[in-house]
C-alpha cells in the first residue's frame, strides 16, 4: 500500500484481524471441511489444468449454501474431474482473505465488505469477484419486551458481527438515516453498537447484554427461537429487495494460470444454484447436512426453516449494490473512498451462463474491461 494512502477500514482492519480464528492444520487458516463420501471421482476422469486439487473456502452460514450444497451434493467434484475438491471453512472474512492471499485457498465464498477490503488494500492486485451466490438473509431482531417499534431502537444496545463487516456497515448506515449519531469506531452514541461474534450473539441476547442484533442467517432465526422478534428485514431497504450478501472470489494469479479450473467451479456453482432453486426442501436438507459435517451440529427446524426462506440464491453478483455498500462504509467513516474499478471479472461466469441458456450478468461499471 502506498505510504500516502490511508488504511481501508482504518483501525477497524486491525480489530477484524484480531478476531479469534479456527486453526487448519494444513495451512494455518480456517478449518478443514468435510467432503461427502458419495462425491467420488468419476472413472476415467482427468485433472483440470493438471491440478491435484482446488482449494475452496466458505463460511458455515446458510448465506453460503451454494458452497455447502456444492460440496455436499458433489457438484464441484463432478466438474473438476480427477482434480480433488479441498474445502475449508472460516468464521471471519479477514482470515479467508489472508488464506486467499497466502495461497491456502484458491477460490472463496465471502461477503462484500471483506472482498472490498481485500481488493483495495492490495491496490487491486489480490482478488477478483467472479460471481454471485446469494442475496438477503439479514435481519434486525430485537427483544419485544424492550423494543416495539423502529424508533425504540434509539438508546438500546444492538449487536453486529464485527467492526466494519457487512452487517455492521448496514446498521450504521440505517441508524444514520434515522438521524441518530453513532461513533463508528467505538460504537457509542444515540444507539450503542456491540460487536459480537455470531456464535455468541444468542447467548448475549439471552443474558440481556444486548437488546437486539443486526445479523445474517441463521443467527437471526436463532434469536427468534430465543423469543426475539424480527423488526426489520434488510431486503426491504433495497431496490427489488435484492442486495449482495455472498460473492465468489478468486486469487488473481490462480485465475490467470488456471482458467479452466475456475470455469469448472463456476459451472458447478451455477448448477448448484439451479438445483437449490428447483429443489428448495432437498437443498435445505443438504446444506444442513454439510453444516453438521463441518461443525458437528445441524440446525433445528425452527431455525433452519425461517432462515432458509429469507435467502435468495443467484448467480448475479448484484454489482451495483456492492458499490452502494462501499458508499455506506465511506459515509460511516470506516472506509476511505475506494477505487473499485476492476474488482469484477465476470467473463467466465457469463460464458457459463450463456452456454447454459441463462441471462448474462453485469459488473455495473466495475469490471476488468
C-alpha positions, 0 to 999 in steps of 0.5 A, a space after each residue: 500500500 502506498 505510504 500516502 494512502 490511508 488504511 481501508 477500514 482504518 483501525 477497524 482492519 486491525 480489530 477484524 484481524 484480531 478476531 479469534 480464528 479456527 486453526 487448519 492444520 494444513 495451512 494455518 487458516 480456517 478449518 478443514 471441511 468435510 467432503 461427502 463420501 458419495 462425491 467420488 471421482 468419476 472413472 476415467 476422469 482427468 485433472 483440470 489444468 493438471 491440478 491435484 486439487 482446488 482449494 475452496 473456502 466458505 463460511 458455515 452460514 446458510 448465506 453460503 449454501 451454494 458452497 455447502 450444497 456444492 460440496 455436499 451434493 458433489 457438484 464441484 467434484 463432478 466438474 473438476 474431474 480427477 482434480 480433488 475438491 479441498 474445502 475449508 471453512 472460516 468464521 471471519 472474512 479477514 482470515 479467508 482473505 489472508 488464506 486467499 492471499 497466502 495461497 491456502 485457498 484458491 477460490 472463496 465464498 465471502 461477503 462484500 465488505 471483506 472482498 472490498 477490503 481485500 481488493 483495495 488494500 492490495 491496490 487491486 492486485 489480490 482478488 477478483 469477484 467472479 460471481 454471485 451466490 446469494 442475496 438477503 438473509 439479514 435481519 434486525 431482531 430485537 427483544 419485544 419486551 424492550 423494543 416495539 417499534 423502529 424508533 425504540 431502537 434509539 438508546 438500546 444496545 444492538 449487536 453486529 458481527 464485527 467492526 466494519 463487516 457487512 452487517 455492521 456497515 448496514 446498521 450504521 448506515 440505517 441508524 444514520 438515516 434515522 438521524 441518530 449519531 453513532 461513533 463508528 469506531 467505538 460504537 457509542 452514541 444515540 444507539 450503542 453498537 456491540 460487536 459480537 461474534 455470531 456464535 455468541 450473539 444468542 447467548 448475549 441476547 439471552 443474558 440481556 447484554 444486548 437488546 437486539 442484533 443486526 445479523 445474517 442467517 441463521 443467527 437471526 432465526 436463532 434469536 427468534 427461537 430465543 423469543 426475539 422478534 424480527 423488526 426489520 428485514 434488510 431486503 426491504 431497504 433495497 431496490 427489488 429487495 435484492 442486495 449482495 450478501 455472498 460473492 465468489 472470489 478468486 486469487 488473481 494469479 490462480 485465475 490467470 494460470 488456471 482458467 479452466 479450473 475456475 470455469 469448472 467451479 463456476 459451472 458447478 456453482 451455477 448448477 448448484 444454484 439451479 438445483 437449490 432453486 428447483 429443489 428448495 426442501 432437498 437443498 435445505 436438507 443438504 446444506 444442513 447436512 454439510 453444516 453438521 459435517 463441518 461443525 458437528 451440529 445441524 440446525 433445528 427446524 425452527 431455525 433452519 426453516 425461517 432462515 432458509 426462506 429469507 435467502 435468495 440464491 443467484 448467480 448475479 453478483 448484484 454489482 451495483 449494490 456492492 458499490 452502494 455498500 462501499 458508499 455506506 462504509 465511506 459515509 460511516 467513516 470506516 472506509 476511505 473512498 475506494 477505487 473499485 474499478 476492476 474488482 469484477 471479472 465476470 467473463 467466465 461466469 457469463 460464458 457459463 451462463 450463456 452456454 447454459 441458456 441463462 441471462 448474462 450478468 453485469 459488473 455495473 461499471 466495475 469490471 476488468 474491461 
